[in-house]
Amino acid sequence: MKIFGDEWKGTPAGEDGEWVEAPVGAECVDCLKPVVEGQSGVILALLDVTREPGKEYTMEPKEQPYHRECFLESVFGPNFRGFITKGPE
Ligand SMILES: [Zn+2]
């Protein structure tokens, strides 16, 4: 997984992830707001589906950014902050 931003430092994702430059200006897949300088997030290769009437649809992997919060919420649900700050029992 490709990651960007300081918020990953000191986390398991920060140790295992591939660090890349923040894709400033690119739209987050989840909230559709652009990534701003200083934000953290991930870049995933998601399938980009193109479908035109009368033709077969095509699916190509396309790298797309998520804000860190948007990605974590997509994995853990809207109460993800509780999982992270609480830690293992
Ligand atoms: Zn977002």
PDB file of the backbone (N, CA, C, O) and the ligand in Angstrom, with CONECT records:
HET     ZN  A 101       1
ATOM      1  N   MET A   1       0.849  -1.191   0.000  1.00  0.00           N
ATOM      2  CA  MET A   1       0.000   0.000   0.000  1.00  0.00           C
ATOM      3  C   MET A   1       0.883   1.238   0.000  1.00  0.00           C
ATOM      4  O   MET A   1       1.847   1.318   0.761  1.00  0.00           O
ATOM      5  N   LYS A   2       0.560   2.191  -0.840  1.00  0.00           N
ATOM      6  CA  LYS A   2       1.294   3.456  -0.863  1.00  0.00           C
ATOM      7  C   LYS A   2       0.677   4.413   0.156  1.00  0.00           C
ATOM      8  O   LYS A   2      -0.545   4.521   0.262  1.00  0.00           O
ATOM      9  N   ILE A   3       1.523   5.093   0.891  1.00  0.00           N
ATOM     10  CA  ILE A   3       1.032   6.013   1.919  1.00  0.00           C
ATOM     11  C   ILE A   3       1.753   7.351   1.794  1.00  0.00           C
ATOM     12  O   ILE A   3       2.852   7.431   1.246  1.00  0.00           O
ATOM     13  N   PHE A   4       1.118   8.399   2.311  1.00  0.00           N
ATOM     14  CA  PHE A   4       1.753   9.717   2.330  1.00  0.00           C
ATOM     15  C   PHE A   4       1.303  10.471   3.581  1.00  0.00           C
ATOM     16  O   PHE A   4       0.202  10.258   4.088  1.00  0.00           O
ATOM     17  N   GLY A   5       2.167  11.345   4.064  1.00  0.00           N
ATOM     18  CA  GLY A   5       1.817  12.218   5.185  1.00  0.00           C
ATOM     19  C   GLY A   5       2.386  11.767   6.514  1.00  0.00           C
ATOM     20  O   GLY A   5       2.601  10.578   6.748  1.00  0.00           O
ATOM     21  N   ASP A   6       2.630  12.749   7.389  1.00  0.00           N
ATOM     22  CA  ASP A   6       3.304  12.513   8.671  1.00  0.00           C
ATOM     23  C   ASP A   6       2.496  11.682   9.657  1.00  0.00           C
ATOM     24  O   ASP A   6       3.067  11.078  10.565  1.00  0.00           O
ATOM     25  N   GLU A   7       1.168  11.641   9.493  1.00  0.00           N
ATOM     26  CA  GLU A   7       0.347  10.930  10.485  1.00  0.00           C
ATOM     27  C   GLU A   7       0.609   9.424  10.507  1.00  0.00           C
ATOM     28  O   GLU A   7       0.205   8.741  11.448  1.00  0.00           O
ATOM     29  N   TRP A   8       1.288   8.897   9.471  1.00  0.00           N
ATOM     30  CA  TRP A   8       1.598   7.461   9.455  1.00  0.00           C
ATOM     31  C   TRP A   8       2.881   7.143  10.204  1.00  0.00           C
ATOM     32  O   TRP A   8       3.164   5.979  10.490  1.00  0.00           O
ATOM     33  N   LYS A   9       3.664   8.178  10.526  1.00  0.00           N
ATOM     34  CA  LYS A   9       4.949   7.917  11.188  1.00  0.00           C
ATOM     35  C   LYS A   9       4.723   7.248  12.538  1.00  0.00           C
ATOM     36  O   LYS A   9       3.876   7.673  13.323  1.00  0.00           O
ATOM     37  N   GLY A  10       5.501   6.189  12.796  1.00  0.00           N
ATOM     38  CA  GLY A  10       5.375   5.477  14.062  1.00  0.00           C
ATOM     39  C   GLY A  10       4.229   4.483  14.107  1.00  0.00           C
ATOM     40  O   GLY A  10       3.951   3.919  15.165  1.00  0.00           O
ATOM     41  N   THR A  11       3.557   4.255  12.986  1.00  0.00           N
ATOM     42  CA  THR A  11       2.455   3.287  12.945  1.00  0.00           C
ATOM     43  C   THR A  11       2.902   2.054  12.160  1.00  0.00           C
ATOM     44  O   THR A  11       3.872   2.127  11.406  1.00  0.00           O
ATOM     45  N   PRO A  12       2.211   0.919  12.326  1.00  0.00           N
ATOM     46  CA  PRO A  12       2.547  -0.268  11.517  1.00  0.00           C
ATOM     47  C   PRO A  12       2.477   0.029  10.021  1.00  0.00           C
ATOM     48  O   PRO A  12       3.307  -0.460   9.256  1.00  0.00           O
ATOM     49  N   ALA A  13       1.508   0.816   9.602  1.00  0.00           N
ATOM     50  CA  ALA A  13       1.403   1.155   8.178  1.00  0.00           C
ATOM     51  C   ALA A  13       2.630   1.945   7.725  1.00  0.00           C
ATOM     52  O   ALA A  13       3.082   1.807   6.588  1.00  0.00           O
ATOM     53  N   GLY A  14       3.160   2.769   8.619  1.00  0.00           N
ATOM     54  CA  GLY A  14       4.339   3.551   8.288  1.00  0.00           C
ATOM     55  C   GLY A  14       5.583   2.700   8.122  1.00  0.00           C
ATOM     56  O   GLY A  14       6.494   3.060   7.376  1.00  0.00           O
ATOM     57  N   GLU A  15       5.625   1.564   8.821  1.00  0.00           N
ATOM     58  CA  GLU A  15       6.776   0.666   8.695  1.00  0.00           C
ATOM     59  C   GLU A  15       6.678  -0.200   7.445  1.00  0.00           C
ATOM     60  O   GLU A  15       7.690  -0.500   6.813  1.00  0.00           O
ATOM     61  N   ASP A  16       5.462  -0.599   7.091  1.00  0.00           N
ATOM     62  CA  ASP A  16       5.288  -1.528   5.975  1.00  0.00           C
ATOM     63  C   ASP A  16       4.935  -0.845   4.655  1.00  0.00           C
ATOM     64  O   ASP A  16       5.117  -1.429   3.587  1.00  0.00           O
ATOM     65  N   GLY A  17       4.440   0.367   4.722  1.00  0.00           N
ATOM     66  CA  GLY A  17       3.940   1.028   3.521  1.00  0.00           C
ATOM     67  C   GLY A  17       5.047   1.560   2.634  1.00  0.00           C
ATOM     68  O   GLY A  17       6.191   1.726   3.057  1.00  0.00           O
ATOM     69  N   GLU A  18       4.677   1.821   1.399  1.00  0.00           N
ATOM     70  CA  GLU A  18       5.598   2.436   0.447  1.00  0.00           C
ATOM     71  C   GLU A  18       5.323   3.947   0.468  1.00  0.00           C
ATOM     72  O   GLU A  18       4.250   4.388   0.056  1.00  0.00           O
ATOM     73  N   TRP A  19       6.287   4.734   0.945  1.00  0.00           N
ATOM     74  CA  TRP A  19       6.077   6.175   1.084  1.00  0.00           C
ATOM     75  C   TRP A  19       6.153   6.857  -0.273  1.00  0.00           C
ATOM     76  O   TRP A  19       7.068   6.616  -1.060  1.00  0.00           O
ATOM     77  N   VAL A  20       5.174   7.709  -0.526  1.00  0.00           N
ATOM     78  CA  VAL A  20       5.149   8.473  -1.786  1.00  0.00           C
ATOM     79  C   VAL A  20       4.841   9.934  -1.468  1.00  0.00           C
ATOM     80  O   VAL A  20       4.411  10.258  -0.360  1.00  0.00           O
ATOM     81  N   GLU A  21       5.061  10.809  -2.440  1.00  0.00           N
ATOM     82  CA  GLU A  21       4.705  12.217  -2.312  1.00  0.00           C
ATOM     83  C   GLU A  21       3.175  12.348  -2.221  1.00  0.00           C
ATOM     84  O   GLU A  21       2.443  11.600  -2.870  1.00  0.00           O
ATOM     85  N   ALA A  22       2.710  13.288  -1.425  1.00  0.00           N
ATOM     86  CA  ALA A  22       1.262  13.524  -1.356  1.00  0.00           C
ATOM     87  C   ALA A  22       0.759  13.996  -2.724  1.00  0.00           C
ATOM     88  O   ALA A  22       1.348  14.891  -3.330  1.00  0.00           O
ATOM     89  N   PRO A  23      -0.325  13.396  -3.206  1.00  0.00           N
ATOM     90  CA  PRO A  23      -0.863  13.796  -4.513  1.00  0.00           C
ATOM     91  C   PRO A  23      -1.703  15.077  -4.386  1.00  0.00           C
ATOM     92  O   PRO A  23      -2.919  15.061  -4.581  1.00  0.00           O
ATOM     93  N   VAL A  24      -1.033  16.167  -4.059  1.00  0.00           N
ATOM     94  CA  VAL A  24      -1.723  17.439  -3.795  1.00  0.00           C
ATOM     95  C   VAL A  24      -2.584  17.823  -5.003  1.00  0.00           C
ATOM     96  O   VAL A  24      -2.118  17.838  -6.142  1.00  0.00           O
ATOM     97  N   GLY A  25      -3.843  18.130  -4.719  1.00  0.00           N
ATOM     98  CA  GLY A  25      -4.768  18.545  -5.764  1.00  0.00           C
ATOM     99  C   GLY A  25      -5.612  17.414  -6.319  1.00  0.00           C
ATOM    100  O   GLY A  25      -6.647  17.655  -6.941  1.00  0.00           O
ATOM    101  N   ALA A  26      -5.170  16.160  -6.094  1.00  0.00           N
ATOM    102  CA  ALA A  26      -5.954  15.013  -6.590  1.00  0.00           C
ATOM    103  C   ALA A  26      -7.162  14.809  -5.681  1.00  0.00           C
ATOM    104  O   ALA A  26      -7.103  15.058  -4.477  1.00  0.00           O
ATOM    105  N   GLU A  27      -8.262  14.348  -6.284  1.00  0.00           N
ATOM    106  CA  GLU A  27      -9.520  14.177  -5.565  1.00  0.00           C
ATOM    107  C   GLU A  27      -9.522  12.868  -4.767  1.00  0.00           C
ATOM    108  O   GLU A  27      -9.165  11.811  -5.288  1.00  0.00           O
ATOM    109  N   CYS A  28      -9.925  12.956  -3.506  1.00  0.00           N
ATOM    110  CA  CYS A  28     -10.095  11.767  -2.666  1.00  0.00           C
ATOM    111  C   CYS A  28     -11.270  10.947  -3.213  1.00  0.00           C
ATOM    112  O   CYS A  28     -12.330  11.490  -3.524  1.00  0.00           O
ATOM    113  N   VAL A  29     -11.061   9.635  -3.324  1.00  0.00           N
ATOM    114  CA  VAL A  29     -12.097   8.748  -3.864  1.00  0.00           C
ATOM    115  C   VAL A  29     -13.365   8.801  -3.008  1.00  0.00           C
ATOM    116  O   VAL A  29     -14.476   8.678  -3.524  1.00  0.00           O
ATOM    117  N   ASP A  30     -13.189   8.984  -1.709  1.00  0.00           N
ATOM    118  CA  ASP A  30     -14.315   8.897  -0.794  1.00  0.00           C
ATOM    119  C   ASP A  30     -15.095  10.212  -0.685  1.00  0.00           C
ATOM    120  O   ASP A  30     -16.290  10.242  -0.981  1.00  0.00           O
ATOM    121  N   CYS A  31     -14.434  11.298  -0.265  1.00  0.00           N
ATOM    122  CA  CYS A  31     -15.158  12.553   0.001  1.00  0.00           C
ATOM    123  C   CYS A  31     -15.134  13.512  -1.190  1.00  0.00           C
ATOM    124  O   CYS A  31     -15.818  14.536  -1.178  1.00  0.00           O
ATOM    125  N   LEU A  32     -14.358  13.185  -2.205  1.00  0.00           N
ATOM    126  CA  LEU A  32     -14.263  13.961  -3.443  1.00  0.00           C
ATOM    127  C   LEU A  32     -13.617  15.341  -3.257  1.00  0.00           C
ATOM    128  O   LEU A  32     -13.639  16.166  -4.171  1.00  0.00           O
ATOM    129  N   LYS A  33     -13.034  15.595  -2.056  1.00  0.00           N
ATOM    130  CA  LYS A  33     -12.311  16.846  -1.842  1.00  0.00           C
ATOM    131  C   LYS A  33     -10.847  16.618  -2.196  1.00  0.00           C
ATOM    132  O   LYS A  33     -10.337  15.511  -2.022  1.00  0.00           O
ATOM    133  N   PRO A  34     -10.162  17.650  -2.689  1.00  0.00           N
ATOM    134  CA  PRO A  34      -8.764  17.465  -3.075  1.00  0.00           C
ATOM    135  C   PRO A  34      -7.849  17.255  -1.873  1.00  0.00           C
ATOM    136  O   PRO A  34      -8.111  17.737  -0.772  1.00  0.00           O
ATOM    137  N   VAL A  35      -6.776  16.523  -2.121  1.00  0.00           N
ATOM    138  CA  VAL A  35      -5.732  16.355  -1.108  1.00  0.00           C
ATOM    139  C   VAL A  35      -4.968  17.673  -1.016  1.00  0.00           C
ATOM    140  O   VAL A  35      -4.559  18.243  -2.028  1.00  0.00           O
ATOM    141  N   VAL A  36      -4.785  18.148   0.220  1.00  0.00           N
ATOM    142  CA  VAL A  36      -4.125  19.425   0.466  1.00  0.00           C
ATOM    143  C   VAL A  36      -2.746  19.143   1.060  1.00  0.00           C
ATOM    144  O   VAL A  36      -2.552  18.146   1.756  1.00  0.00           O
ATOM    145  N   GLU A  37      -1.808  20.017   0.783  1.00  0.00           N
ATOM    146  CA  GLU A  37      -0.452  19.914   1.339  1.00  0.00           C
ATOM    147  C   GLU A  37      -0.528  19.671   2.845  1.00  0.00           C
ATOM    148  O   GLU A  37      -1.285  20.345   3.545  1.00  0.00           O
ATOM    149  N   GLY A  38       0.248  18.718   3.342  1.00  0.00           N
ATOM    150  CA  GLY A  38       0.285  18.442   4.771  1.00  0.00           C
ATOM    151  C   GLY A  38      -0.674  17.365   5.230  1.00  0.00           C
ATOM    152  O   GLY A  38      -0.580  16.910   6.370  1.00  0.00           O
ATOM    153  N   GLN A  39      -1.592  16.943   4.379  1.00  0.00           N
ATOM    154  CA  GLN A  39      -2.527  15.883   4.765  1.00  0.00           C
ATOM    155  C   GLN A  39      -1.877  14.515   4.586  1.00  0.00           C
ATOM    156  O   GLN A  39      -0.889  14.371   3.866  1.00  0.00           O
ATOM    157  N   SER A  40      -2.445  13.524   5.250  1.00  0.00           N
ATOM    158  CA  SER A  40      -1.970  12.154   5.148  1.00  0.00           C
ATOM    159  C   SER A  40      -3.030  11.305   4.466  1.00  0.00           C
ATOM    160  O   SER A  40      -4.217  11.628   4.484  1.00  0.00           O
ATOM    161  N   GLY A  41      -2.571  10.205   3.861  1.00  0.00           N
ATOM    162  CA  GLY A  41      -3.535   9.328   3.213  1.00  0.00           C
ATOM    163  C   GLY A  41      -2.882   8.122   2.596  1.00  0.00           C
ATOM    164  O   GLY A  41      -1.716   7.822   2.852  1.00  0.00           O
ATOM    165  N   VAL A  42      -3.656   7.429   1.773  1.00  0.00           N
ATOM    166  CA  VAL A  42      -3.165   6.231   1.086  1.00  0.00           C
ATOM    167  C   VAL A  42      -3.513   6.354  -0.394  1.00  0.00           C
ATOM    168  O   VAL A  42      -4.388   7.124  -0.790  1.00  0.00           O
ATOM    169  N   ILE A  43      -2.800   5.576  -1.191  1.00  0.00           N
ATOM    170  CA  ILE A  43      -3.121   5.478  -2.620  1.00  0.00           C
ATOM    171  C   ILE A  43      -3.348   4.003  -2.923  1.00  0.00           C
ATOM    172  O   ILE A  43      -2.479   3.161  -2.697  1.00  0.00           O
ATOM    173  N   LEU A  44      -4.524   3.717  -3.436  1.00  0.00           N
ATOM    174  CA  LEU A  44      -4.888   2.333  -3.756  1.00  0.00           C
ATOM    175  C   LEU A  44      -5.165   2.218  -5.247  1.00  0.00           C
ATOM    176  O   LEU A  44      -5.665   3.149  -5.879  1.00  0.00           O
ATOM    177  N   ALA A  45      -4.826   1.043  -5.800  1.00  0.00           N
ATOM    178  CA  ALA A  45      -5.164   0.767  -7.192  1.00  0.00           C
ATOM    179  C   ALA A  45      -6.569   0.180  -7.209  1.00  0.00           C
ATOM    180  O   ALA A  45      -6.761  -1.006  -6.940  1.00  0.00           O
ATOM    181  N   LEU A  46      -7.536   1.009  -7.522  1.00  0.00           N
ATOM    182  CA  LEU A  46      -8.933   0.577  -7.566  1.00  0.00           C
ATOM    183  C   LEU A  46      -9.343   0.360  -9.019  1.00  0.00           C
ATOM    184  O   LEU A  46      -8.763   0.941  -9.936  1.00  0.00           O
ATOM    185  N   LEU A  47     -10.340  -0.476  -9.207  1.00  0.00           N
ATOM    186  CA  LEU A  47     -10.808  -0.708 -10.569  1.00  0.00           C
ATOM    187  C   LEU A  47     -11.633   0.484 -11.045  1.00  0.00           C
ATOM    188  O   LEU A  47     -12.591   0.902 -10.396  1.00  0.00           O
ATOM    189  N   ASP A  48     -11.238   1.007 -12.180  1.00  0.00           N
ATOM    190  CA  ASP A  48     -11.948   2.112 -12.800  1.00  0.00           C
ATOM    191  C   ASP A  48     -12.810   1.508 -13.913  1.00  0.00           C
ATOM    192  O   ASP A  48     -12.299   0.996 -14.908  1.00  0.00           O
ATOM    193  N   VAL A  49     -14.100   1.581 -13.721  1.00  0.00           N
ATOM    194  CA  VAL A  49     -15.013   0.938 -14.671  1.00  0.00           C
ATOM    195  C   VAL A  49     -15.527   1.968 -15.674  1.00  0.00           C
ATOM    196  O   VAL A  49     -16.042   3.023 -15.304  1.00  0.00           O
ATOM    197  N   THR A  50     -15.372   1.634 -16.945  1.00  0.00           N
ATOM    198  CA  THR A  50     -15.894   2.488 -18.003  1.00  0.00           C
ATOM    199  C   THR A  50     -16.980   1.700 -18.735  1.00  0.00           C
ATOM    200  O   THR A  50     -16.764   0.563 -19.154  1.00  0.00           O
ATOM    201  N   ARG A  51     -18.133   2.316 -18.878  1.00  0.00           N
ATOM    202  CA  ARG A  51     -19.229   1.599 -19.527  1.00  0.00           C
ATOM    203  C   ARG A  51     -19.919   2.545 -20.504  1.00  0.00           C
ATOM    204  O   ARG A  51     -20.395   3.616 -20.128  1.00  0.00           O
ATOM    205  N   GLU A  52     -19.962   2.132 -21.744  1.00  0.00           N
ATOM    206  CA  GLU A  52     -20.659   2.918 -22.762  1.00  0.00           C
ATOM    207  C   GLU A  52     -21.783   2.059 -23.330  1.00  0.00           C
ATOM    208  O   GLU A  52     -21.624   0.847 -23.481  1.00  0.00           O
ATOM    209  N   PRO A  53     -22.913   2.679 -23.643  1.00  0.00           N
ATOM    210  CA  PRO A  53     -24.037   1.909 -24.186  1.00  0.00           C
ATOM    211  C   PRO A  53     -23.632   1.150 -25.440  1.00  0.00           C
ATOM    212  O   PRO A  53     -22.979   1.697 -26.328  1.00  0.00           O
ATOM    213  N   GLY A  54     -24.027  -0.120 -25.501  1.00  0.00           N
ATOM    214  CA  GLY A  54     -23.754  -0.924 -26.688  1.00  0.00           C
ATOM    215  C   GLY A  54     -22.371  -1.534 -26.732  1.00  0.00           C
ATOM    216  O   GLY A  54     -22.056  -2.283 -27.657  1.00  0.00           O
ATOM    217  N   LYS A  55     -21.526  -1.224 -25.734  1.00  0.00           N
ATOM    218  CA  LYS A  55     -20.174  -1.785 -25.724  1.00  0.00           C
ATOM    219  C   LYS A  55     -19.961  -2.562 -24.437  1.00  0.00           C
ATOM    220  O   LYS A  55     -20.659  -2.371 -23.441  1.00  0.00           O
ATOM    221  N   GLU A  56     -18.981  -3.437 -24.491  1.00  0.00           N
ATOM    222  CA  GLU A  56     -18.613  -4.130 -23.260  1.00  0.00           C
ATOM    223  C   GLU A  56     -17.942  -3.129 -22.332  1.00  0.00           C
ATOM    224  O   GLU A  56     -17.241  -2.218 -22.773  1.00  0.00           O
ATOM    225  N   TYR A  57     -18.171  -3.318 -21.038  1.00  0.00           N
ATOM    226  CA  TYR A  57     -17.496  -2.393 -20.130  1.00  0.00           C
ATOM    227  C   TYR A  57     -16.077  -2.854 -19.863  1.00  0.00           C
ATOM    228  O   TYR A  57     -15.762  -4.041 -19.948  1.00  0.00           O
ATOM    229  N   THR A  58     -15.242  -1.909 -19.545  1.00  0.00           N
ATOM    230  CA  THR A  58     -13.839  -2.212 -19.281  1.00  0.00           C
ATOM    231  C   THR A  58     -13.521  -1.866 -17.832  1.00  0.00           C
ATOM    232  O   THR A  58     -14.091  -0.940 -17.254  1.00  0.00           O
ATOM    233  N   MET A  59     -12.602  -2.627 -17.263  1.00  0.00           N
ATOM    234  CA  MET A  59     -12.156  -2.357 -15.896  1.00  0.00           C
ATOM    235  C   MET A  59     -10.636  -2.311 -15.905  1.00  0.00           C
ATOM    236  O   MET A  59      -9.975  -3.287 -16.262  1.00  0.00           O
ATOM    237  N   GLU A  60     -10.099  -1.187 -15.516  1.00  0.00           N
ATOM    238  CA  GLU A  60      -8.651  -1.028 -15.464  1.00  0.00           C
ATOM    239  C   GLU A  60      -8.275  -0.581 -14.064  1.00  0.00           C
ATOM    240  O   GLU A  60      -8.942   0.284 -13.496  1.00  0.00           O
ATOM    241  N   PRO A  61      -7.198  -1.164 -13.481  1.00  0.00           N
ATOM    242  CA  PRO A  61      -6.748  -0.648 -12.194  1.00  0.00           C
ATOM    243  C   PRO A  61      -6.213   0.770 -12.352  1.00  0.00           C
ATOM    244  O   PRO A  61      -5.450   1.060 -13.273  1.00  0.00           O
ATOM    245  N   LYS A  62      -6.619   1.634 -11.456  1.00  0.00           N
ATOM    246  CA  LYS A  62      -6.191   3.030 -11.519  1.00  0.00           C
ATOM    247  C   LYS A  62      -5.855   3.477 -10.097  1.00  0.00           C
ATOM    248  O   LYS A  62      -6.657   3.300  -9.181  1.00  0.00           O
ATOM    249  N   GLU A  63      -4.685   4.046  -9.920  1.00  0.00           N
ATOM    250  CA  GLU A  63      -4.273   4.487  -8.588  1.00  0.00           C
ATOM    251  C   GLU A  63      -5.048   5.734  -8.194  1.00  0.00           C
ATOM    252  O   GLU A  63      -5.068   6.733  -8.914  1.00  0.00           O
ATOM    253  N   GLN A  64      -5.693   5.649  -7.020  1.00  0.00           N
ATOM    254  CA  GLN A  64      -6.515   6.765  -6.582  1.00  0.00           C
ATOM    255  C   GLN A  64      -6.285   7.025  -5.091  1.00  0.00           C
ATOM    256  O   GLN A  64      -6.133   6.084  -4.312  1.00  0.00           O
ATOM    257  N   PRO A  65      -6.261   8.294  -4.697  1.00  0.00           N
ATOM    258  CA  PRO A  65      -5.957   8.624  -3.302  1.00  0.00           C
ATOM    259  C   PRO A  65      -7.185   8.633  -2.399  1.00  0.00           C
ATOM    260  O   PRO A  65      -8.306   8.888  -2.838  1.00  0.00           O
ATOM    261  N   TYR A  66      -6.940   8.352  -1.146  1.00  0.00           N
ATOM    262  CA  TYR A  66      -7.898   8.515  -0.052  1.00  0.00           C
ATOM    263  C   TYR A  66      -7.237   9.388   1.000  1.00  0.00           C
ATOM    264  O   TYR A  66      -6.037   9.244   1.237  1.00  0.00           O
ATOM    265  N   HIS A  67      -7.973  10.289   1.639  1.00  0.00           N
ATOM    266  CA  HIS A  67      -7.469  10.904   2.865  1.00  0.00           C
ATOM    267  C   HIS A  67      -7.344   9.801   3.918  1.00  0.00           C
ATOM    268  O   HIS A  67      -8.061   8.802   3.865  1.00  0.00           O
ATOM    269  N   ARG A  68      -6.445   9.983   4.856  1.00  0.00           N
ATOM    270  CA  ARG A  68      -6.253   8.973   5.910  1.00  0.00           C
ATOM    271  C   ARG A  68      -7.568   8.697   6.644  1.00  0.00           C
ATOM    272  O   ARG A  68      -7.955   7.543   6.825  1.00  0.00           O
ATOM    273  N   GLU A  69      -8.250   9.765   7.061  1.00  0.00           N
ATOM    274  CA  GLU A  69      -9.495   9.598   7.810  1.00  0.00           C
ATOM    275  C   GLU A  69     -10.558   8.902   6.966  1.00  0.00           C
ATOM    276  O   GLU A  69     -11.293   8.047   7.461  1.00  0.00           O
ATOM    277  N   CYS A  70     -10.632   9.274   5.691  1.00  0.00           N
ATOM    278  CA  CYS A  70     -11.645   8.678   4.808  1.00  0.00           C
ATOM    279  C   CYS A  70     -11.363   7.189   4.625  1.00  0.00           C
ATOM    280  O   CYS A  70     -12.284   6.373   4.613  1.00  0.00           O
ATOM    281  N   PHE A  71     -10.083   6.841   4.483  1.00  0.00           N
ATOM    282  CA  PHE A  71      -9.715   5.428   4.308  1.00  0.00           C
ATOM    283  C   PHE A  71     -10.019   4.636   5.574  1.00  0.00           C
ATOM    284  O   PHE A  71     -10.619   3.563   5.508  1.00  0.00           O
ATOM    285  N   LEU A  72      -9.606   5.162   6.726  1.00  0.00           N
ATOM    286  CA  LEU A  72      -9.826   4.434   7.979  1.00  0.00           C
ATOM    287  C   LEU A  72     -11.315   4.260   8.243  1.00  0.00           C
ATOM    288  O   LEU A  72     -11.751   3.218   8.731  1.00  0.00           O
ATOM    289  N   GLU A  73     -12.090   5.291   7.916  1.00  0.00           N
ATOM    290  CA  GLU A  73     -13.533   5.177   8.115  1.00  0.00           C
ATOM    291  C   GLU A  73     -14.127   4.115   7.191  1.00  0.00           C
ATOM    292  O   GLU A  73     -15.071   3.422   7.570  1.00  0.00           O
ATOM    293  N   SER A  74     -13.580   3.985   5.983  1.00  0.00           N
ATOM    294  CA  SER A  74     -14.101   2.982   5.046  1.00  0.00           C
ATOM    295  C   SER A  74     -13.787   1.570   5.530  1.00  0.00           C
ATOM    296  O   SER A  74     -14.504   0.627   5.196  1.00  0.00           O
ATOM    297  N   VAL A  75     -12.720   1.420   6.314  1.00  0.00           N
ATOM    298  CA  VAL A  75     -12.332   0.100   6.821  1.00  0.00           C
ATOM    299  C   VAL A  75     -13.027  -0.212   8.145  1.00  0.00           C
ATOM    300  O   VAL A  75     -13.579  -1.297   8.327  1.00  0.00           O
ATOM    301  N   PHE A  76     -12.993   0.758   9.072  1.00  0.00           N
ATOM    302  CA  PHE A  76     -13.464   0.493  10.438  1.00  0.00           C
ATOM    303  C   PHE A  76     -14.857   1.038  10.721  1.00  0.00           C
ATOM    304  O   PHE A  76     -15.438   0.721  11.758  1.00  0.00           O
ATOM    305  N   GLY A  77     -15.402   1.844   9.828  1.00  0.00           N
ATOM    306  CA  GLY A  77     -16.698   2.455  10.073  1.00  0.00           C
ATOM    307  C   GLY A  77     -16.558   3.820  10.719  1.00  0.00           C
ATOM    308  O   GLY A  77     -15.451   4.233  11.064  1.00  0.00           O
ATOM    309  N   PRO A  78     -17.676   4.529  10.889  1.00  0.00           N
ATOM    310  CA  PRO A  78     -17.624   5.921  11.339  1.00  0.00           C
ATOM    311  C   PRO A  78     -17.064   6.113  12.747  1.00  0.00           C
ATOM    312  O   PRO A  78     -16.699   7.233  13.104  1.00  0.00           O
ATOM    313  N   ASN A  79     -16.985   5.060  13.555  1.00  0.00           N
ATOM    314  CA  ASN A  79     -16.448   5.221  14.908  1.00  0.00           C
ATOM    315  C   ASN A  79     -14.996   4.759  15.008  1.00  0.00           C
ATOM    316  O   ASN A  79     -14.544   4.334  16.071  1.00  0.00           O
ATOM    317  N   PHE A  80     -14.256   4.846  13.868  1.00  0.00           N
ATOM    318  CA  PHE A  80     -12.901   4.300  13.843  1.00  0.00           C
ATOM    319  C   PHE A  80     -11.979   4.966  14.850  1.00  0.00           C
ATOM    320  O   PHE A  80     -11.027   4.336  15.313  1.00  0.00           O
ATOM    321  N   ARG A  81     -12.230   6.209  15.199  1.00  0.00           N
ATOM    322  CA  ARG A  81     -11.330   6.898  16.132  1.00  0.00           C
ATOM    323  C   ARG A  81     -11.281   6.166  17.477  1.00  0.00           C
ATOM    324  O   ARG A  81     -10.254   6.180  18.155  1.00  0.00           O
ATOM    325  N   GLY A  82     -12.372   5.539  17.853  1.00  0.00           N
ATOM    326  CA  GLY A  82     -12.394   4.770  19.080  1.00  0.00           C
ATOM    327  C   GLY A  82     -11.472   3.564  19.014  1.00  0.00           C
ATOM    328  O   GLY A  82     -10.820   3.228  20.002  1.00  0.00           O
ATOM    329  N   PHE A  83     -11.412   2.917  17.871  1.00  0.00           N
ATOM    330  CA  PHE A  83     -10.535   1.761  17.709  1.00  0.00           C
ATOM    331  C   PHE A  83      -9.082   2.182  17.846  1.00  0.00           C
ATOM    332  O   PHE A  83      -8.280   1.489  18.473  1.00  0.00           O
ATOM    333  N   ILE A  84      -8.755   3.306  17.262  1.00  0.00           N
ATOM    334  CA  ILE A  84      -7.351   3.713  17.197  1.00  0.00           C
ATOM    335  C   ILE A  84      -6.853   4.228  18.528  1.00  0.00           C
ATOM    336  O   ILE A  84      -5.757   3.874  18.962  1.00  0.00           O
ATOM    337  N   THR A  85      -7.654   5.070  19.189  1.00  0.00           N
ATOM    338  CA  THR A  85      -7.170   5.670  20.436  1.00  0.00           C
ATOM    339  C   THR A  85      -7.275   4.678  21.591  1.00  0.00           C
ATOM    340  O   THR A  85      -6.513   4.758  22.554  1.00  0.00           O
ATOM    341  N   LYS A  86      -8.224   3.739  21.492  1.00  0.00           N
ATOM    342  CA  LYS A  86      -8.425   2.808  22.573  1.00  0.00           C
ATOM    343  C   LYS A  86      -7.341   1.725  22.596  1.00  0.00           C
ATOM    344  O   LYS A  86      -6.861   1.336  23.661  1.00  0.00           O
ATOM    345  N   GLY A  87      -6.965   1.248  21.414  1.00  0.00           N
ATOM    346  CA  GLY A  87      -5.938   0.223  21.325  1.00  0.00           C
ATOM    347  C   GLY A  87      -6.446  -1.125  21.746  1.00  0.00           C
ATOM    348  O   GLY A  87      -7.610  -1.266  22.123  1.00  0.00           O
ATOM    349  N   PRO A  88      -5.574  -2.135  21.685  1.00  0.00           N
ATOM    350  CA  PRO A  88      -6.003  -3.491  22.041  1.00  0.00           C
ATOM    351  C   PRO A  88      -6.318  -3.597  23.532  1.00  0.00           C
ATOM    352  O   PRO A  88      -5.681  -2.948  24.362  1.00  0.00           O
ATOM    353  N   GLU A  89      -7.293  -4.410  23.850  1.00  0.00           N
ATOM    354  CA  GLU A  89      -7.704  -4.586  25.258  1.00  0.00           C
ATOM    355  C   GLU A  89      -6.726  -5.522  25.953  1.00  0.00           C
ATOM    356  O   GLU A  89      -6.883  -5.807  27.140  1.00  0.00           O
TER     357      GLU A  89
HETATM  358 ZN    ZN A 101     -11.424  12.253   1.670  1.00  0.00          ZN2+
END
